[in-house]
Amino acid sequence: MRSIGSACSKNIEKRLAELASFNSTPDQGITRVALSSEDRDARNLIKHWMKELGLNIHEDEIGNIYGRLEGSDPSASPVWSGSHIDTVLHGGKFDGMLGVIGALEAIRAIKERSFVPRRNIEVVVFTSEEPTAFGMGCLGSRALTGELTLDKMRKLKDQDGKSLLEGLIKLGYISESEKLTKSGPLLDLIRTSGEVHAFLELHIEQGAVLENLGIPIGLVTSICAPTDLQICITGKQAHAGATPMDLRQDAMMATAEIALYLEHITINSKSPHTVGTVGKVMVHPNASNAIPGVVNFSIDLRDSNFKIKDDILKDLLIFIERLQIRRKIHTTIDVFNHDKPEDCDSEIVDLLRESCEMRQIPFHKMVSGAYHDAMHIAHFAPIGMIFVPSKDGISHSPKEWTDTIDIVKGVNILTDTIFHLANS
């Protein structure tokens, strides 16, 4: 492996700032929801940067953007690198964006030295990695595996009741009228093993492990996978003062029991990576003097071990079924996704380690508790991930921050490894 120049800190800082300007909540963090006008404008900026680098650009039917640096052997499968540019509500300017800007900076460094790789190198911007808009994450990368079908695109709706499919049609990504009645995957999107030589994703850690260790680089060995549920509890709305406790069918108290049971089974899991979260709760009628009749809430369950996660899910569903009888309530449960964890490719991890050692940069091998688009790309290509530290372990917040000196180290390792893989 050889060292391929050095990333330009000014380029990185400038681009992060420019992307952050496309924001629907100024002074309240960064909010750039997938398929919004802010997302559209940010995507146009990314394509402008790609054109400046001389990349060939195309977009697919889910809206993923590809910027291709041509290699000397067009018959060879390409190397991909990238991430996403959509955000959570009131988030930060590093999550996802760093992976896209880092990949563009890697291309710039390669071109600056007039290197021509054997394989094409493609910078990929995935659509809607965050579940902010439609309640399910990694839509762009899921579509490439065939998991995100047209039928699911109809069912996934934003807060205004508009479906993902409607949004893609409105923006011109899906235009063929016959697709309005089909239910299968978008076949043109599906990638199979061998079509992509390797995928690399640079990302902020979103936790505090690296900062606590005082180490600037994390080499990811596996990615925890989410299971996302939407649950509706229907009880009986009644007067808060006139209804005795033993006659209540309280949807909120049932929800509280489920949340506490989720905490209990995840804390007592056999896996150290099991986590469970009730993050979104909507109570009706949401009045201080009324017993809640309906509660809608989300559950986010994650682990690096699929069997353990699957057993916990089954346990939770049995508990809810029994609770339904005991509390005389009704429940509906939608399991949006039940993803499998993925391991990073050991050979790519070794290449990343070799770059760290060559540049004398300390590193730490670690599991990613957060999921990323790389997890889905692993279905058809070997993957690798590089983490850089998050200050105080904070992410999905306006306080999200990573020092530029650490970003430069991450981009340099990314560049070395991309170039090596593109010439293999």
Secondary structure, 3 states (H helix, E strand, C coil): CCCCCCCCHHHHHHHHHHHHCCCCCCCCCECCCCCCHHHHHHHHHHHHHHHHCCCEEEECCCCCEEEEECCCCCCCCCEEEEEECCCCCCECCCCCHHHHHHHHHHHHHHHHCCCCCCCCEEEEEECCCCCCCCCCCCHHHHHHHCCCEHHHHHHCECCCCCEHHHHHHHCCCCCCHHHHCCCCECHHHCCCCCCCCEEEEEEECCCCHHHHHCCCEEEEEEECEEEEEEEEEECCCEECCCCCHHHCCCHHHHHHHHHHHHHHHHHCCCCCCCEEECCCEEEECCCCCEECCEEEEEEEEEECCHHHHHHHHHHHHHHHHHHHHHHCCEEEEEEEEECCCEECCHHHHHHHHHHHHHCCCCEEEEEECCCCCHHHHCCCCCEEEEEECCHHHCCCCCCCCCCHHHHHHHHHHHHHHHHHHHCC
